């Protein structure tokens, strides 16, 4: 099983079927917090739904086309992060992440994203990593900004959230710019 040790407090662990209940509970306990920015939260109503989703994530990993990992802080599942897909022709990927409300402000996501970018550039030999965040999601936007990503622009009405569109800020980092 793929794991990535971020530091003494944080480890990223590829989701497996036995994580279904734990992952559902994380989303369910943070439903209001997460649904402000993630369009899929309301559709997750049972841990059983992950029984079809997790095998797709595992196939994605096996196909070397991205992955979805749980963020474990002192062993506890507190969020998720990973690469959506990998465009091997252009050596680039996009990244997504979310964190439980009670764990914000501890540097967990900044350290996680930094480790994933290191993995993208050093291990996978990619050239570009992109992050898209809701324009009004200042906590999420602070991560790429803190790590020196360039803001490339705004995708107007870039994502539909339940009953409205919202704009997305697009950030990128190139391998030659990454100094961490």
N, C-alpha and C positions, 0 to 999 in steps of 0.2 A: 504494500500500500504506500502511496506517495505521501510523504510528509515533508514539510519545510520548517526547520527550526528558525524562528525569527530572532529570538533572544532567550534569556532565562525565563521570561514570563509568557511568551507567546509562541505557539506552534500552529502551523496550518496543516490540516489533515483532510485528505480527499474523502468526500462523503461516501459512506457505504450504506447498504440497506438497513443495517442495525441502528443507524443514526436517525431513522425516519421519525420516531416518536420525539426524540430530543430536539430535532430540527423543527418539527411542527410546534412544539411547546415554545421554542424561542420566538418563532413568528407569531404565534397566538398571543403570547404575553406582551409582545411589542407591536401588536396590530395597528393601533392608532398612530404610534410613532412612525412606523414604516410606511403605512399607506399614503402618507403625505407626499412621498416621492417615488414609490414603487408601484407600478400598475397591476401587479399580479397578486398582491396580498389578499384581497377579498376573495379570490378564487380558491385559496388554500383553506379548506374547511375540515380536513382530516389527515392524520399521519399516513393513511393508506395511499393518499395521492402521491406521496413521495416514492411509493413502491414502483411507479412507472417512470418518475422523473430521475431518480438516482441512477438507474441503469443507463439512461440516456447520457447522464453526466459521465458515467464510467466509460461508456463507449467513446464519448468525445475525448476523454483522456487517452484511452487505448489507441485512438486514431491520431493522436498527437495534434489535436485540433482545439486546444484549450482545456480548461478544467474549472471545477467549482470546489472550493475547500471551505471547511469550517474553521473559524478562528477560535482557537482555544487559548484562554487567558487563565493561567494557573490551572489548566486542565478542564476548565468549564467552557462549554460552547457559548460564545457571546456574539457571534456574527458570522458573516461569510464573505469571501472574496475570491476572485479568480479572473481568468481570461475568457472572454465570450467565445471567440474563435481565433484561429491563427491564419493569417493570409501569408502562406509560405512563399509565394511568388514575389511579394513585396516586402517580406520579412517584417510584418507588423501585426499587432493585436490591439484589442480594446479591453479595458478592465472595468469590472463592476465590484461594488462592495456595499455592505451595510453592517450596522453595529447596533446592539441592544442599547436602549436609552440609558440604562444605569451604568454603562461602561464608557460613555463619551467623556472626553476631557482627560484621559489617562495616557494619550499618545499611542493607543493601541492601533488605530487605523493608520496613522502616519508611518509607524514602524512596519506594519503589515504591507502597505503599498510600497514602501521603500524596498522591502525584501522581495516582493513580486517583480518590481522593476529590475532589481539586480538579477533575479532569475531569468527574466526575459532577455536581458542584454548579455549576461555572462554565460549562462547555461544554454539558452535556446539560440543565442546569437541573432536575435532580432534587431531591427534597426529603429523601430518606432513603436511607442506605446501611447494609446489614446485613452482619455477618460472623459466621459460626458456626465455632466451634473445639471440638475435643475438650477436655473439661473437664481432662484430665490433660496436654494438650499446652501446657505452660507457655510454650514459645518462641513458638508461634503466638498464644496469648492475650496475650502481652506486646505485640504489635503494636497491636491496637485500644486496649489499656489505655494504652500510651505516647502514643497520638494523641488521647486524651481521649474515646473512645467510651464510652457508657453501657452497663453490663451490664444487660440486661433480665431475664435469668433463665436457667434450665437446662431443656433439653428432655431429659427422662429417656428413656434408650434411643433416642436420636434418630437413630442411624445403626448399621447392621450392618457390622462389620469382620471379614470372613472367617469367624470362628467365635464371635463374641460381639457383643452390643450395647454401645455406649458412649454416655455422656451428652454433650450439646453445650451449650456456653455460647453465649448469643446476645448480641451487641453491636450497638449502632446509633449512628449519627451523623445528626443533622438539619442541613439546610443553615443554619438560623439559629444553630446552635451552633458551626459550623465557623469557626475563626478563623485557620486556617493559610494 
